[in-house]
Amino acid sequence: MEENKKLQVIPLGGALEIGKNMTAFRVDDQILVVDAGLMFPEEEMLGVDIVIPDITYLEENADKVLAVVLTHGHEDHIGALPYLLRRIDVPIYGTPLTLGFVQNKLIEHKLIDYARLNTVQCGSVVELGDFTVEWVRVSHSIPDASCLIIETPVGTVVHTADFKFDQSPIDGNLIDMSRLARAGDQGVELLLCDTTNVEKPGFTPSESVVGETFERIFATATGRIIVAAFASNIHRIQQIFNVASKYGRAVAVIGRSMENNSRIAEELGYLEIPPGTRLTNDEISKAGRDETVIITTGSQGEPLSALSRMAMDEHKRIKIEDGDTVIISATPIPGNEDLVMRTINRLFKQGATVLYEPETMVHASGHGNQEDIRMMINLLKPQYMIPVHGEERHYHKFVELVTSQGYDAECIFYMNIGDVLEISDDKAEVVDSVAAGMVMVDGLGVGDVEDLVLRDRRHLAQDGFIIAVIGLNPAEKQVVSGPDMFSRGFVEAERAEQILEGAKERIAQVLQEYADDDALGEFDDIKAACRKAVGKYVYEHTHCRPMVVPVIMEA
């Protein structure tokens, strides 16, 4: 540890939340960024496509940012990169599959010609200013996942990213426990630890357990088998191909993200398709139902996904029939439970047998349970800890777990997004906060959707709207036309017509009052008065509060 040096740790995403993972590490005028992820919108974020971290702090210090180093290729760790690279020119470091997914994303955003991508391997060590970063292999639900050992002038930091201790991984690549143990023996100043499954006892089951379940299902299934999984879970896709080949079935891959990720993984050598097992989309209709398997997107019940369209009998190639088996090989992300159950119900209605968690062991998490977390802490023996990749309850469960191992609760830091933890040679404390939070992306608009916009969208969704169009001649102080009234999403048509007739009378009264007061030319005042009068009248008669939009045209 160098004297008078201080390390600042600033979570810009991923602390007290699950998603949009991004952490900045700063020593003097040098900043290293770990991951740049997105999260999917919550239910009340109407019309929002994705949510990314607020990178104002990085923009204000763009000349100090050394690099972005990536732990693995999941969207909640790489999904915000296109938006970051539009604002900051910075090199990116990641393992081959991670950068394969990043490259595909940057091509879609037309940024690939400007990106500085640097490939590393698990075990690689890269010096970036005062930071030395080492990628250490861990087990997760995607190949090439790494935790990071970061040497700083103040001491060693370990960022676990997403991990579990899988003793029988599909690709044979075990977590590098010996390297983690050496780091612990040498001394770890700070550990940032994945807490997603801290509420679950024991160890997380191995991915190979899912393969055993597939074996039992494929051995007895008589119709077509359809498996919905995360598009990035290459190990799961590999197991499906292997079992399908064993039972003489050909496999088709459906869904844009599933097709892209499978192609990239195969090109890079992370996915091996057994000979004679590949089935093109055009060949699906010609193959026997008992000879085919379909791997598809839609495990989260996404309305536009391939599986959802199948469940609605709207898919142009795939029609669910009696005797088909559908496997939902994932657990719902919090907030998606209703969508997933709706899809499952529709699949049953179509005649399929649907297998899903927790009734059948068709999914294994990529995150460590309590005993995985205990093992990580025992290996590293950190002085300080920050729980990440978890919400409020995960933080408190993590504190319970760690203190049960003899650690003092004061060594575990409660970090909000934007908090600045400063570590020096004799102490660690939260000393400041920086601009941070969430930026909502709606189509091409980045940050255009704010709380006021969401409030209006919720208002429209709940009670609809009424538009009043009025033509005024301010010079003559006369109403030239209208008011013409329109409504949508308010009440049924006949009832709405009655209400709008009464609302017209209220508007007429307002216009007469303004004409009498010789103030008919003050359009903003007239709009406000009309909005208030119509809103009051409608509530009196319906107890609804639709959005009222007066439109005044000068004639």
N, C-alpha and C positions, 0 to 999 in steps of 0.2 A: 504494500500500500504506500503510495507516494504522499508525502506530507503536504498539507495545505490544499490537496485536491479534493473536489467534491463531485459526487455523482448524483445527478438528478434523474428520477424515474417518473415519467408522465404518461399515464394511460389516457390515450385519446379515444379509446373505445375498448369494449370487452371487459370492463371492470363493473361489477354489480349489474351486469347484463350478459346475455348470451348472444353473441353476434358482433359484427363490425369491429373485429379485433385489430387494434393498432396501439403500439406502445413506443414512446420516444425515450431514448436514453441520452443524456447530455453530460459531457465533461468539458468545462470551459466553453469554447466556441465551436464544439463539435457535437453533432447530433446523429445518432444512429436510430433508424426506425425499424421495428420488428412488425411485419405483416401490415396489410392494408385491406381489411375485409369489409363486407357489407352485411346488413341484416334485412330480412324481409319485413314488410310493414305490418304493424299491429292492426287488429280488426277495425279500430276507429280511424285509421289513416286512409280515408276513402280516396280511391283513385291514385294513391301513391304506389309506384312500382318497386322501388328499393330505398333503403336508408343507408347512408354512408357517414363516416366520421366527419366532423367539422375540422378542417385542416388549417384553420386560420393561423394557429401557432407556427406550423411548418412553413406556411407562405411568408409570414413575417420574418422567418429565420432561414429562408431558402438557401442563402449562401453558406449556411453552416451545416446543412444536411449532407452527410457523407454517402449514405446509401439506404435502400430498403432491403432488408434481408427477410426471406420468406421461410416459414416452417413447413408448410405443405400446401396442397393445391385445392383446398375447399374454398367455396365462395366466401365464407365468413372470414377468410384470411387473405384472399387475393382479389375479391370482387370489386374493391374500390380503386384498384390500381389505375384503370383508364382515367378516372376522374382526377386522381392525384397527379398523373403524368401530364395532364393538360395544363397543370399549374406549376409544377416543379420538375425541372430536368434533373433526374437523379438516377444513378445506376441501380439495377435490380439484381439480387443474387438469390438463387434457388436451385434445388435439385432438378434432375432432368424432367421427370414427369410434371413437377410443379410448373416449370417454365414452359413445358409443352402446353399445358392448359392456359397459362398466361399469354403465350404467343397467339393462341387461337382467339382469345378474348381481345387482344390488341389489334389483330387483323380485322375483327368485326367493327372495332371503333376507329379503324384507319389510323392507328398510331404506331404500327409495327416499324415503320421506316425511321422513327425517331427514338425508339426504345433502346436502352443499353442493357441488354440481358446477359448475365454472366452465370454460366452453369457450374455448380459445385456438386460434389458427391458426399454422401454420408461419410464422415471422417475428415472432410476437407477443413482446412484452417485458412482463414483470410484475414489479413491485417487491414483495418480501415481506420486510419488516423490513430488515435489513442486506444481504439478498440481492437481486440482480436476475437474473431467469431469462429466457433467450431460447430459444425453440424453433426449431431449425434443421433444415430438411428433409434427410433421408437416404433412401437406397434400402434397402429390406428386403422381406421376404416378406409384408408387410401394408401397405396404404395408411396415410398420415398418420403414418408413423414419423419420429421426430425425435431428434437429439442435442441436448444442453442445453449452452448457454454460460452459466455461472453467475458473475456478478461478485460478489466478496466483498471485505471490507475488506483482505484479505491478498493478493488477486490473483485472476486469472481461472482458473476450473476448467472443463474441458470433459469432459462425460460422453458418450461416443459412443453408449451403449446398443448396440443391434444394428444393424449397417450393412454395406453393400458399395457399391462404385462401379459402378452399372449405367448404362452409356452409352446404352441404348435401353429405358428402363422402359416398362411397358405403359401407364401413365397419362400418360406424357410429362413427369412431374415429376422432373427431375434433382436429384441431391444438390447442395446449395448450396455448391459449392466456393469461390466467391468470398468468402462470409461466413467460412468456415473459414480461408481464407488471410489475411483481414484480422485475424481473432483471433490467428493466429500471428504476424503482423507487429507487433501491439500487445503481445504477450507473454502466454504461457499458463503459469501457475504449475504446474498439475497436470492431467494427462490420465488419465482412467479409460477404458481401451480394451478393446473386445470382442476376445477371443482364441480364439473357438470354432474357427475354421479356420486357426489359425496354423501347423498342421502341413502344410497343403496349399500347394504352390507356385503361382505365377502369380496371375492375377485370377480371381475367382469369375465363372462364366458369367452372362450376362444372362438374366433371366426370359423374354425373347422367344425364346431358343433352345428352350425347352420348347414354345412355340407352334409353332415350325417342325416339331418332332417330332410334335405332335398333327396337323398338316396331313398329314404322310406317313401316319400311322396311319389317320386318318379317310378318306383318299382311297381306301384299299384294303380297309377292314374291311367284311365282308358281314353279320355278325350284329349283335346288340346290343353297344354299347360302354358299359362301366362304368368310371368313373374314381374312385379313392379318393384323397382329398387332405386336407390339414389344413383344418378348417372356417374358419379365419381367413385363409386364403390367397385373398383376394378377387381378386387379379390372376390367379391360376391359374383360378379359377372364371370370370372374365370371358373368358379365352382359350378355355375349353371352349365357352362359349355362342357366341362368335364363329365358331369353326371348325365347330361343329355347324350353325349357321345357314347357313354357306357350302355345306355338303354336304347340306342339306335334312333335317336331323335335329332332332327336338324333344328338349328336355332336362327331366328330372325331378330334383329335389333330394331326397335321402333322408337321414334322420338328424336328430335334434333339434337338435344344435349347428350342423349344416350349414344346416338350414332357418332357424334363428334368425339366424345371422350373415349369410346371404344376404339375408334380409328387411331387416335393419337397414342393410346396405350399400346396398341398392336404395333404401330410404326416404331415406337421406342423400345419394344421388347418386353413390356410389362404385361401383355395379354397374349397368350398362345392359343390359337383356335385349332382344335384337333381336325385332322383331314376329314373332309366329307361332312362336316358339321355345320358349315355356313349355309344360310338360306337367305336369299335376297327378298326384298319386299314384293317383287313381282312374282316370285315363286310360291308365296304363301298360299294363294287360293288353289294352287295345283297340288300341294302336298296333302297327304292324309292327316286328319286331325290328331290321330294317335301317334303320328310320327313327327310332330312339330312342337317347338317351344318358342315362345315370344318373350323377349326381354323388353320392357317398356318403362317409360317415365310415368309419373302419376301416383307415386306412393304416398304423397301428401294430400291427395284429393284435389290438386290444382284444377280449376274448372276447365282450362283449355288443354290439359294434358291428354296424351293418347289414351290412358286408362279411363279417364273420366268420359271421354267421347265414346269408348267402348261400352261403358256402363249405361250411357244414354242412348245406345244403339245409333250413334251418329258417326262412327268411324268408317271411312270409305273402304278400308281393306278388311278389317277384323269385325266379325259378328259373333257375339257370345251365344253359345248354344248349350242345351242340356248336356251334362257330362263333362263340360270344360272345368278345369281347375285353375283358380286364380290365387296366386300367392302374393300377399302384401308384405314384402321383405324389408320392412322398416317400421319404426315406431313413429307416431305422429309428433312433429315438432309442436311445442306448446302453442296453442292457438289454432292448430289445424285439426283438432280432434273431430269437430262436427263435420268438416269437409270429408275427412277420411271415412267416417261412419256412414255418411250419405252415399259415398261411392260404393262402399261394401253392401249397403242395403240394395242399391240398384243392381249390383252384380248378382246378388242372390235372386232378385226378381227376374233377371234375364235367364236364370237357370243354372248358374255356375255354382260350384263348391268353392267357397272362399276361405282361405287359411290365413290367419293374421295373429299378431301378438295381442294379448299374452296366451291365447288359447293354444297356439302352436309355436314351437321354437324355430321361427323362420327369420329371426334377426338377432344379431349380437352387436351390442354397442361398441363404438370405438373409443369410449371414454372409460377411465378407470373408476372402479367402485372404491369403497372405503379402504380395503386392504391394499389395492394398487397404490392409493395415495399414501398410505402408511409406509409401504415399501419405498416409494420414491423419497419420502422425507428421511427415512432411516438410512438410505444410501447417501444422501447429500448432506445431511446434518447442517442445515442452513442456520445462520445467525438471525436473519430476518425473513419474513414471508409476506407475499401479497397473493391472496386468492383471486384468480381470474376465471373467465369463462363460466361465470355463475351469477345468480341473482342474490337478492338480500338474504333469502333463507339459506342459500349455499354458503354464504360468508359465515353465518352463525354456526352452521353444522361443521364447517371447516375448523372454526375456533374450538368447538367441542372436541373434535377428533384430535387436533394437534395438542391441546392442553392435556388430553388423556394420555399422551405420550411423554408427558413431563415438561413440555415447553411452557414458557410464560406467555399469557395472552398478549402482553405488551409488545411481543416481538412480531405480532401479526397486524398488519396495517389495513385499516378500513379506508379504501381509496375510491373516491368518486371520480368520474370522468373529468379530466383537467387538473386534478390535484397534483402537486409537485412534492414528491418524496425526496428529500435531500439526505444523502449518506456521506459522512466524513469519517475520519479515522477513529472518532470516539463516540459517535451517536448517529441516530437516524430519526428524522422527524418530518412531518408534512409542514412545509414552510410557506406555500403559496398556491395559487391556482392560475391556470391560463385559460384563454378562450377555448371552449370545447363543447361538444354536444352532438346533435344529429343534424344532417342535411338530407332533406327528402327529395328524391328524384322522381319526377313525373314526366314520362316521355322524354323529350329533349330538354326539359327544364330542370336545372340543377339548383336547388335552393329557392325556387320560385314559390313553392308551397310552404306557407307559414301557418301559424296557429289560427290566424283569422280566416285563411282560406279553408282550412279543415273544419272550422266551426261553421262556415257557410255551407260546406258540403254536407255536414251532419244535419244541419237545419233543413236543407233541401231533401235529404233522404228521409227525414222523419215526417215532415209536414207538407212537402211540395212547395209550389210558389204561385203567386198571382202577379200578373203584369197589367198595369193600367197605362194606356197610351192616350195622351191628351195633346191636342193641337191648340196653341195659344198665339194670339197676336198681341204682343206686349205694347205696341204703339197705340192700338185701339182699346187695349185692356179687355179683350174679348176671347171667349172660348170658340175656336174655329171648328174643332171636331172633337168627338169623344165625350166623355171617356169611353174607350173601347177596352173591354176586360177579357183577359185570357188566364187560364190556370192549367197546371199539370201536377199530377201526384197529390192532389188536394183532397177532394171527396168525389163520389161518383157523379157522372155528368149532369143528371137532372137536378140533383141537390146543389151542385156547384153553380148551375145557371141561376137558381133562386138566390143564392148567397151573393153572387156577383151583381145581380140587379140591385139588391139593397146597398152593396158597396158603392155602386155608381152614384146613388143618391147622396151618400156621405161625401164622396169626392165633389159632387156638384155643390154641396153646402160649403165645402172648404174654398172652392174657386169663387163662389159668390162673396164670401167673407173677404177674400183678398182683393177682389174687384172693388168692393165697397170701401176698403181701407186704402185704395189707390196704391197697392203694392203688388199688383199682379205680375210685374216683371221680375220679381225676385224668385227665380226658378228653384234655387236650392231650398228656400223656405217653403215654397209650395210643395215640393217633393216630400220634405220632412213631414209637413202637415197631412198630406194625403196618405203617406205611409202609416202615420199614427192613427188616423181616422179609420182606415180600412182594417188595420190590424186589430183595433179595439172592437169594431163591428163583427169581424169574423170570429174572434174569440168568444164574444157574447153569444153567438149563435151555434158555434161548433166546438168550443174549447180546444181548437187547434190554433197553432201559430205558424202559418205558412210564411215564407219569405215574400214580402211585398216589394215590388219593383216598379215605381212610377217612372214612366218615360214621357218627357215633355218635349214636344217638337215646336220650334218657332215657325210660325206661318206668316 
